Amino acid sequence: MMRINLLPPEILEKRKSEKRLVYVAIAALLIAVVLAGVWGIALMRVNSKKQEVASRQQELVQTQSRAAELKVFEDKSLELDRRKAVSDTALAGRRNWAKLFDEVSLVMPTDLWANTLSASENSGLQMDGYAVDTASTPDLGHKSIAKLLVRLANLEQLYDVWLTNATKTDLDESHVIQFTVTAGVSVPTTASPDAGNQ
């Protein structure tokens, strides 16, 4: 069977146009829905980023506030470093006389003693003393003095240790050897803060 359309072509064209208009409206509606979805997602992302930025700004403010509180410690640390540098410069080359005299007293053999002990930057160390000597054991005192010289030469602050005088004599009815030892006193490479007075 054959279909015959008796409608005029203008009405047919109008119906086709109406159908196209419906399709265009549906397509426009779909595009509007898609755009609204994209806009909504973008808006949510923007709001999320804004919240993140606000949170970071708040953290920054708190950190800056904390840093301002702690700046006083940084300033004190810098001041201490500056003072330490000044102190190190002032103490550089300072001789620790107390330490030197302690070390000398520790290395002295028990059978001799110092009568005078003096030291200065220019003349160095000078020790005048006596070593016990007996008639039964010849040169016993010289062995003690030699021991003293070796021990003094091993001290870090002393150099050029010399025996300048050694004379046998009697002291309070005892046989002794009177001796004089000299040595140079070196400047320590590092000065300790508790160095003795110059």
Backbone torsions as a table, in degrees:
resi	resn	phi	psi	omega
1	MET	NA	147.5	-172.5
2	MET	-112.4	134.7	-179.6
3	ARG	-97.3	133.7	-179.9
4	ILE	-122.5	125.8	179.7
5	ASN	-98.8	118.7	-176.2
6	LEU	-97.5	3.5	-179.2
7	LEU	-74.5	146.6	178.4
8	PRO	-67.6	152.0	-176.8
9	PRO	-60.5	-26.7	-179.6
10	GLU	-66.3	-39.4	-179.3
11	ILE	-70.6	-40.6	176.7
12	LEU	-59.7	-43.3	179.7
13	GLU	-65.5	-38.3	179.4
14	LYS	-65.2	-40.7	179.1
15	ARG	-65.0	-41.2	177.9
16	LYS	-62.1	-41.0	179.0
17	SER	-64.0	-40.4	178.9
18	GLU	-63.6	-39.9	177.4
19	LYS	-63.3	-43.3	179.0
20	ARG	-62.9	-38.9	179.5
21	LEU	-62.7	-39.1	177.8
22	VAL	-64.2	-43.9	178.8
23	TYR	-62.6	-41.7	179.3
24	VAL	-64.3	-40.4	179.9
25	ALA	-65.2	-42.2	178.1
26	ILE	-63.6	-44.0	179.0
27	ALA	-62.6	-41.7	179.2
28	ALA	-64.1	-39.6	178.8
29	LEU	-64.4	-43.6	178.2
30	LEU	-62.1	-43.6	179.0
31	ILE	-62.4	-41.4	179.4
32	ALA	-62.7	-41.1	179.1
33	VAL	-64.6	-44.4	178.9
34	VAL	-62.1	-45.5	179.6
35	LEU	-62.8	-40.2	178.4
36	ALA	-63.5	-40.5	177.4
37	GLY	-63.2	-45.7	178.6
38	VAL	-61.5	-44.2	179.3
39	TRP	-62.1	-41.7	179.1
40	GLY	-63.1	-44.0	178.6
41	ILE	-63.1	-44.4	179.3
42	ALA	-62.1	-40.4	179.2
43	LEU	-63.6	-42.7	178.5
44	MET	-62.7	-41.4	179.3
45	ARG	-64.8	-42.5	179.0
46	VAL	-61.8	-43.9	179.2
47	ASN	-63.7	-40.1	178.0
48	SER	-62.5	-43.9	179.2
49	LYS	-65.4	-38.4	178.6
50	LYS	-62.5	-42.6	178.1
51	GLN	-63.8	-40.0	178.9
52	GLU	-64.6	-42.5	178.3
53	VAL	-63.3	-42.2	178.9
54	ALA	-62.8	-41.8	178.2
55	SER	-63.3	-43.0	179.3
56	ARG	-65.4	-38.7	178.4
57	GLN	-64.7	-38.3	177.6
58	GLN	-65.8	-42.6	176.2
59	GLU	-61.0	-40.9	179.4
60	LEU	-62.4	-43.8	178.6
61	VAL	-62.1	-44.0	178.5
62	GLN	-63.7	-42.0	179.3
63	THR	-64.8	-42.3	178.2
64	GLN	-64.5	-37.7	177.2
65	SER	-64.6	-43.6	178.6
66	ARG	-65.2	-40.4	178.9
67	ALA	-64.0	-37.9	177.5
68	ALA	-64.7	-37.6	177.4
69	GLU	-65.8	-38.5	-176.7
70	LEU	-84.8	-9.4	-178.9
71	LYS	-61.4	-30.9	179.3
72	VAL	-60.5	-37.2	178.6
73	PHE	-70.8	-37.8	176.6
74	GLU	-63.1	-42.5	178.3
75	ASP	-62.7	-42.3	178.9
76	LYS	-64.8	-39.0	178.2
77	SER	-63.3	-43.0	177.9
78	LEU	-63.8	-40.3	178.5
79	GLU	-64.4	-41.3	177.6
80	LEU	-64.3	-41.6	177.6
81	ASP	-61.8	-40.9	179.0
82	ARG	-64.1	-44.1	179.5
83	ARG	-65.4	-38.6	178.9
84	LYS	-63.8	-40.9	178.3
85	ALA	-62.6	-42.3	178.0
86	VAL	-63.4	-43.4	179.6
87	SER	-63.5	-45.0	179.2
88	ASP	-61.2	-40.0	178.4
89	THR	-64.9	-41.7	-178.9
90	ALA	-67.8	-36.3	-176.8
91	LEU	-87.6	-7.7	179.8
92	ALA	-61.8	129.1	179.3
93	GLY	83.6	1.8	179.3
94	ARG	-79.9	133.0	-179.2
95	ARG	-88.7	138.1	179.9
96	ASN	-93.7	86.9	-174.9
97	TRP	-65.2	-40.2	-178.6
98	ALA	-60.8	-43.7	178.8
99	LYS	-63.5	-42.5	179.8
100	LEU	-60.8	-47.7	-179.0
101	PHE	-65.4	-36.3	175.7
102	ASP	-62.1	-45.1	-179.4
103	GLU	-64.7	-39.6	177.9
104	VAL	-62.3	-42.7	-179.5
105	SER	-66.9	-30.3	179.9
106	LEU	-74.1	-30.7	-176.3
107	VAL	-92.4	-4.8	-179.0
108	MET	-71.2	130.1	175.1
109	PRO	-61.5	156.0	-174.5
110	THR	-74.9	-17.8	-177.0
111	ASP	-98.6	23.1	168.8
112	LEU	-144.3	161.2	-179.6
113	TRP	-145.1	154.7	179.8
114	ALA	-94.2	133.0	175.2
115	ASN	-87.2	-43.9	174.9
116	THR	-137.1	144.6	177.7
117	LEU	-139.0	117.8	-179.4
118	SER	-133.1	153.8	179.8
119	ALA	-151.6	144.7	174.4
120	SER	-150.3	165.6	-179.1
121	GLU	-64.8	-38.7	-174.3
122	ASN	-82.3	-48.1	-173.9
123	SER	-92.5	-10.2	179.6
124	GLY	79.9	-152.3	-176.3
125	LEU	-100.2	138.5	172.9
126	GLN	-135.5	129.1	179.6
127	MET	-124.7	124.1	172.4
128	ASP	-110.7	130.4	-178.0
129	GLY	-160.3	-170.0	-177.4
130	TYR	-132.8	142.1	174.8
131	ALA	-116.0	138.1	179.8
132	VAL	-68.5	133.4	179.2
133	ASP	-135.3	139.4	179.8
134	THR	-120.9	154.3	178.9
135	ALA	-71.8	-30.5	-177.4
136	SER	-74.4	-30.6	179.9
137	THR	-117.4	97.7	-177.0
138	PRO	-65.9	142.2	176.3
139	ASP	60.5	24.3	175.5
140	LEU	-62.6	-40.9	179.7
141	GLY	-64.9	-35.3	179.1
142	HIS	-65.4	-34.5	177.5
143	LYS	-64.4	-40.6	178.2
144	SER	-65.1	-40.8	179.6
145	ILE	-65.9	-41.0	177.6
146	ALA	-61.6	-41.2	177.2
147	LYS	-60.1	-42.4	179.0
148	LEU	-61.5	-44.4	-178.7
149	LEU	-60.9	-43.6	179.8
150	VAL	-63.5	-43.2	-178.5
151	ARG	-67.8	-40.4	178.1
152	LEU	-64.9	-38.0	179.6
153	ALA	-64.2	-23.2	179.7
154	ASN	-84.4	-8.9	179.0
155	LEU	-73.8	140.9	-173.8
156	GLU	-65.2	-37.3	-174.5
157	GLN	-83.7	-8.8	-176.5
158	LEU	-108.1	147.3	173.8
159	TYR	-146.7	164.4	-179.6
160	ASP	50.7	56.8	179.4
161	VAL	-79.6	125.6	-176.3
162	TRP	-132.5	143.6	169.4
163	LEU	-94.6	109.2	-175.4
164	THR	-94.2	-16.1	-178.8
165	ASN	-158.0	137.3	173.2
166	ALA	-149.6	111.6	-175.3
167	THR	-130.6	130.2	175.7
168	LYS	-75.2	137.2	-179.1
169	THR	-156.0	173.3	176.1
170	ASP	-110.5	136.7	179.1
171	LEU	-135.7	115.6	-178.8
172	ASP	52.9	49.0	177.7
173	GLU	62.1	23.3	176.1
174	SER	-119.4	145.7	176.2
175	HIS	-82.8	123.5	179.9
176	VAL	-138.1	165.5	172.2
177	ILE	-116.9	118.6	176.5
178	GLN	-83.4	130.4	-175.9
179	PHE	-134.4	158.6	173.8
180	THR	-133.1	126.9	178.8
181	VAL	-118.7	135.8	174.9
182	THR	-123.3	154.7	178.3
183	ALA	-158.8	152.3	173.5
184	GLY	-84.5	148.5	179.0
185	VAL	-110.8	121.2	-177.0
186	SER	-89.7	156.8	174.3
187	VAL	-78.5	127.3	-179.7
188	PRO	-65.6	149.5	179.9
189	THR	-68.9	-36.5	176.2
190	THR	-128.7	130.7	179.6
191	ALA	-94.3	131.2	178.2
192	SER	-83.9	150.5	-178.9
193	PRO	-62.7	-26.8	-177.8
194	ASP	-94.7	28.9	-178.1
195	ALA	-62.5	147.7	-179.3
196	GLY	-70.9	168.1	-179.7
197	ASN	-67.0	147.1	-178.3
198	GLN	-79.8	NA	NA
